[in-house]
Amino acid sequence: MSKKGSGQPSSFRRTYCVLSTLWVIPTSTKARPDIDFHLPVTIQGKRTYALIEQLTTIDKARRIHPENHLGRLKLEEMARIDKMMKIFGGLDPNWGLQS
C-alpha cells in the first residue's frame, strides 16, 4: 500500500530525526597513544589523536564556522572511531568476548 501521491509503498518511506546537537570528539597532538580510546588520525597532514573518552555534545548553533574548518577524516579513520565509540558506549555486543 502506498501513501497517496508518494508513488512508493509505505514500507519504503523514511523517517528522519532532526537533532539540535552535534557530537564532538576533541583531538590532541600530545595525547598518550597507548590508551585504547586515543585513536590516531591525520588532520592537515599532521598526526593527532581523537580522544574518544572526551566525547561531548554541542548545540548546532555553536558549531564551528566554515572558515575554521580543518578538513575531513579518511573513511578508514571514521570507521575506527565509529567502532571505538560503540565499544566505549557499551553498544558492541562482541567486545570483551574471547573465542
Backbone as CSV, one residue per row, in Angstrom:
resi,resn,N_x,N_y,N_z,CA_x,CA_y,CA_z,C_x,C_y,C_z
1,MET,0.856,-1.177,0.000,0.000,0.000,0.000,0.896,1.233,0.000
2,SER,0.597,2.189,-0.836,1.412,3.399,-0.886,0.629,4.587,-0.352
3,LYS,1.402,5.527,0.150,0.810,6.778,0.604,0.350,7.540,-0.635
4,LYS,-0.802,8.128,-0.557,-1.380,8.820,-1.707,-0.410,9.870,-2.246
5,GLY,-0.067,9.721,-3.530,0.775,10.703,-4.183,2.268,10.481,-4.029
6,SER,2.696,9.543,-3.171,4.135,9.362,-2.974,4.752,8.461,-4.018
7,GLY,3.963,7.521,-4.582,4.492,6.620,-5.576,5.317,5.486,-4.998
8,GLN,5.500,5.448,-3.675,6.270,4.384,-3.035,5.423,3.705,-1.982
9,PRO,5.642,2.382,-1.802,4.943,1.706,-0.718,5.318,2.339,0.621
10,SER,4.409,2.289,1.566,4.661,2.919,2.868,5.877,2.316,3.563
11,SER,6.222,1.059,3.244,7.388,0.443,3.876,8.698,1.078,3.415
12,PHE,8.667,1.830,2.294,9.875,2.464,1.784,10.051,3.896,2.272
13,ARG,9.030,4.452,2.879,9.161,5.823,3.370,10.141,5.847,4.534
14,ARG,10.914,6.875,4.607,11.904,7.008,5.681,11.453,8.061,6.664
15,THR,11.793,7.821,7.901,11.528,8.797,8.949,12.867,9.358,9.390
16,TYR,12.986,10.658,9.404,14.214,11.308,9.805,14.013,11.999,11.142
17,CYS,15.028,11.912,11.963,15.014,12.579,13.256,16.012,13.731,13.181
18,VAL,15.560,14.927,13.350,16.433,16.088,13.296,16.840,16.440,14.720
19,LEU,18.142,16.331,14.970,18.661,16.637,16.300,19.145,18.077,16.348
20,SER,19.107,18.649,17.526,19.568,20.020,17.685,21.002,20.075,18.197
21,THR,21.633,18.907,18.327,23.004,18.866,18.832,23.912,18.087,17.889
22,LEU,25.210,18.300,18.044,26.243,17.583,17.296,27.169,16.888,18.287
23,TRP,27.717,15.740,17.905,28.748,15.090,18.718,30.095,15.648,18.308
24,VAL,30.925,15.901,19.283,32.264,16.421,19.032,33.260,15.545,19.780
25,ILE,34.303,15.126,19.073,35.393,14.376,19.695,36.632,15.252,19.600
26,PRO,37.145,15.708,20.740,38.349,16.543,20.715,39.558,15.760,20.192
27,THR,40.537,16.477,19.686,41.792,15.861,19.247,42.956,16.522,19.970
28,SER,44.082,15.806,20.015,45.275,16.340,20.646,46.508,15.729,19.998
29,THR,47.505,16.547,19.755,48.769,16.031,19.238,49.651,15.517,20.365
30,LYS,49.295,15.822,21.610,50.126,15.436,22.754,49.502,14.323,23.600
31,ALA,48.434,13.710,23.101,47.763,12.642,23.853,48.645,11.404,23.901
32,ARG,48.417,10.570,24.908,49.167,9.325,25.047,48.621,8.293,24.063
33,PRO,49.461,7.799,23.158,48.989,6.839,22.152,48.727,5.447,22.712
34,ASP,49.155,5.157,23.919,48.988,3.815,24.483,47.634,3.618,25.165
35,ILE,46.770,4.599,25.127,45.434,4.483,25.716,44.469,4.033,24.626
36,ASP,43.678,2.995,24.916,42.783,2.404,23.917,41.851,3.403,23.255
37,PHE,41.389,4.395,23.998,40.407,5.332,23.465,41.033,6.555,22.805
38,HIS,42.342,6.511,22.548,43.032,7.559,21.796,43.385,6.978,20.439
39,LEU,42.637,7.359,19.416,42.834,6.797,18.078,43.630,7.752,17.196
40,PRO,44.669,7.249,16.526,45.447,8.124,15.641,44.654,8.509,14.400
41,VAL,44.705,9.787,14.060,44.091,10.321,12.846,45.048,11.357,12.266
42,THR,44.826,11.711,11.018,45.658,12.721,10.371,44.778,13.911,10.010
43,ILE,45.180,15.083,10.483,44.463,16.323,10.179,45.477,17.299,9.615
44,GLN,45.224,17.781,8.424,46.122,18.693,7.707,47.533,18.127,7.636
45,GLY,47.645,16.825,7.385,48.939,16.173,7.243,49.685,15.928,8.542
46,LYS,49.052,16.216,9.669,49.719,16.079,10.965,49.055,14.976,11.793
47,ARG,49.862,14.104,12.402,49.345,13.028,13.247,48.802,13.631,14.547
48,THR,47.575,13.257,14.852,46.933,13.689,16.084,46.104,12.526,16.599
49,TYR,45.502,12.660,17.748,44.723,11.582,18.338,43.312,12.051,18.659
50,ALA,42.335,11.248,18.252,40.945,11.508,18.603,40.730,10.959,20.012
51,LEU,40.261,11.799,20.920,40.097,11.438,22.330,38.656,10.990,22.571
52,ILE,38.388,9.710,22.288,37.027,9.182,22.333,36.389,9.366,23.701
53,GLU,37.175,9.221,24.765,36.598,9.323,26.115,36.152,10.736,26.462
54,GLN,36.499,11.707,25.620,36.078,13.092,25.852,34.942,13.517,24.922
55,LEU,34.242,12.545,24.353,33.081,12.815,23.501,32.118,13.757,24.230
56,THR,31.663,14.761,23.523,30.726,15.712,24.107,29.712,16.127,23.049
57,THR,28.696,16.816,23.453,27.717,17.339,22.503,27.707,18.859,22.593
58,ILE,27.430,19.472,21.460,27.282,20.927,21.428,26.017,21.250,20.657
59,ASP,25.455,22.400,20.921,24.282,22.884,20.196,24.707,23.245,18.779
60,LYS,23.893,22.922,17.805,24.225,23.223,16.410,24.481,24.710,16.182
61,ALA,23.839,25.541,16.969,24.032,26.986,16.817,25.462,27.402,17.171
62,ARG,26.187,26.555,17.940,27.555,26.876,18.342,28.594,26.165,17.489
63,ARG,28.165,25.534,16.410,29.099,24.735,15.615,30.218,25.594,15.038
64,ILE,31.250,24.912,14.632,32.423,25.585,14.082,32.058,26.285,12.776
65,HIS,32.520,27.484,12.614,32.262,28.259,11.411,33.105,27.712,10.254
66,PRO,32.593,27.779,9.041,33.310,27.219,7.876,34.744,27.722,7.726
67,GLU,35.010,28.937,8.080,36.377,29.465,7.928,37.367,28.791,8.881
68,ASN,36.856,28.089,9.901,37.717,27.371,10.843,37.769,25.873,10.555
69,HIS,37.193,25.438,9.437,37.153,24.024,9.071,38.572,23.511,8.837
70,LEU,38.936,22.417,9.486,40.292,21.888,9.389,40.452,20.794,8.344
71,GLY,39.361,20.209,7.878,39.452,19.149,6.893,38.532,17.995,7.245
72,ARG,38.716,16.885,6.561,37.896,15.692,6.774,38.794,14.510,7.079
73,LEU,38.242,13.579,7.851,38.959,12.349,8.135,38.726,11.359,7.004
74,LYS,39.656,10.430,6.842,39.503,9.366,5.860,38.431,8.402,6.334
75,LEU,37.825,7.682,5.386,36.791,6.705,5.738,37.313,5.667,6.723
76,GLU,38.552,5.225,6.567,39.131,4.234,7.471,39.237,4.788,8.895
77,GLU,39.608,6.062,9.005,39.698,6.696,10.323,38.319,6.798,10.966
78,MET,37.324,7.189,10.164,35.962,7.295,10.689,35.426,5.930,11.113
79,ALA,35.770,4.878,10.370,35.326,3.529,10.723,35.918,3.102,12.071
80,ARG,37.196,3.423,12.307,37.826,3.096,13.601,37.176,3.889,14.732
81,ILE,36.881,5.156,14.480,36.228,5.982,15.501,34.834,5.442,15.795
82,ASP,34.089,5.087,14.752,32.746,4.530,14.920,32.787,3.265,15.777
83,LYS,33.720,2.374,15.464,33.847,1.121,16.222,34.187,1.405,17.686
84,MET,35.140,2.303,17.908,35.549,2.609,19.277,34.435,3.315,20.048
85,MET,33.635,4.141,19.391,32.503,4.787,20.067,31.490,3.743,20.520
86,LYS,31.265,2.705,19.696,30.349,1.636,20.087,30.885,0.887,21.294
87,ILE,32.181,0.600,21.302,32.792,-0.084,22.441,32.704,0.794,23.683
88,PHE,33.096,2.064,23.543,33.100,2.992,24.676,31.700,3.182,25.253
89,GLY,30.704,3.210,24.377,29.328,3.393,24.828,28.636,2.107,25.254
90,GLY,29.348,0.987,25.189,28.763,-0.282,25.601,27.772,-0.845,24.597
91,LEU,27.890,-0.456,23.331,26.939,-0.883,22.310,27.465,-1.993,21.407
92,ASP,28.690,-2.459,21.650,29.252,-3.542,20.852,29.097,-4.845,21.630
93,PRO,28.154,-5.718,21.226,27.894,-6.946,21.982,29.045,-7.941,21.929
94,ASN,29.966,-7.772,21.000,31.087,-8.712,20.865,32.333,-8.286,21.610
95,TRP,32.380,-7.061,22.089,33.594,-6.576,22.737,33.800,-7.290,24.063
96,GLY,35.013,-7.729,24.265,35.370,-8.396,25.508,35.155,-9.909,25.462
97,LEU,34.497,-10.407,24.409,34.288,-11.846,24.284,35.517,-12.468,23.639
98,GLN,35.950,-13.563,24.192,37.087,-14.268,23.636,36.649,-15.606,23.118
99,SER,37.220,-16.034,21.994,36.837,-17.323,21.424,37.710,-18.451,21.934
